[in-house]
Structure formats: C-alpha cells, structure tokens
Amino acid sequence: MSNAVIVADGSFPVHPIPLEILDKAEVIVCCDGGVENLVGYGLKPDAIVGDMDSLSDVLKDMFADRIYVDNGKETNDLTKTVLWCHESGYDDLVIIGAGGKREDHTIGNISLLVEYAKIVKVKMVTDSGIFLPFMTSCRIGSLKGQQVSVFSICPGTEITSTGLLYPLNNRKLNNWWEGTLNEATGDSIELKFTGGPVLVFLKFI
C-alpha cells in the first residue's frame, strides 16, 4: 500500500503525535481549506482536492499545478479527498485536522470512517487520540490503563470483548455513550462481532 496523510479543514493539530505523522508523511493531500494551515505550519501539499470554495486566490495561484477540482454536491471535501487518494493509488491513509471547528462536521467526519474503511485502510488522528474503523472482528494493540471507547454504528450489533476493564458480553450498544470510557487491561484488545461496523477510539497516554 502507498501512504498518504490527509489534512482536513478543521483545527490544525498541536499534539506532537499527529504533528510527527505529518512531518514524516510521504505524501500530503489537503482538503482545499486545509492548505492555509499546512502552509502556515511550514509544509506544502502534494495535492489539493475539493470544490476550492475555501481556497484563497493566492494559494490557488501558488499551487495551480496540484489542484484537483471536484464540484460534486453529494459528498464533502474530506470524502472527495479520500476517493481521490484511493483512485490515485494511496490506500493507507491517516486523516488529521478533521475536527475542532463545528461539532456537527466533526461527528459527520468520524462517522464517515466506516465508509472509507470499505475501500482503504484509514485512521483519524486527533489531538487526544486515534479513531479506528473495523468492518469485522479485530485485535487492537493497546497499553495497560489506556482509555478506550467503542461505538457501534448499527445498534443491533452484538459485541464481545477481551482486554477491557469493563467487558462487553454479547452487548448491543444502543446509544453512543454506552461503550465509552472503558480501559485497556493489557497490550491488546479483542472485539468479536458480526454485522458491524464498529469504531474504536484509543486515547493517547
């Protein structure tokens, strides 16, 4: 797989982990409005994708050779960028800057991870942790004492866990809060489920 980091048009990260990911990125692809923050940080995008309604004329001129316009109204700029990455051969993606401005946009972007996971390997890194989408049962590396939250996209999905302080035993998570604020008891967590998908959040220690 080829790797790429996507910079969305949310709040630019300040935590050292997402910044290190950005600094070491092989390829940086920006949703159009994310370019200004990236340039302000001192880096340049390899590609810019979106409808360009948030990109200044100065930046349009500066990066005219790497702009890919998508005026479609059925998807947001983050989805357009993920699809462009997939079509361009980048199938191992890290998304940063996808939250922090509007809560509705943040929730939407997080929920879209399970759609992206159907076609690419993807995770979202924030200033507090990592969101991971899973379509099938999974084993996840963790640290003892690490805070973990599990979100079920489909309330009817039965989830059984190992490696969590508060186990899930064929548990249906009928509301978003029900699987939150758990804790890892060792170096891995296993979730068994059918029907999915499931989102897992691992807080930085």
Secondary structure as UniProt FT lines:
FT   STRAND          2..7
FT   HELIX           16..23
FT   STRAND          28..31
FT   HELIX           32..34
FT   HELIX           35..41
FT   STRAND          47..50
FT   TURN            53..54
FT   HELIX           57..62
FT   HELIX           64..66
FT   STRAND          67..69
FT   HELIX           77..87
FT   TURN            88..89
FT   STRAND          90..96
FT   HELIX           103..116
FT   TURN            117..119
FT   STRAND          121..125
FT   STRAND          129..134
FT   STRAND          138..141
FT   TURN            144..145
FT   STRAND          147..152
FT   TURN            155..156
FT   STRAND          158..162
FT   STRAND          171..172
FT   HELIX           176..179
FT   STRAND          182..184
FT   STRAND          188..193
FT   STRAND          198..203
//
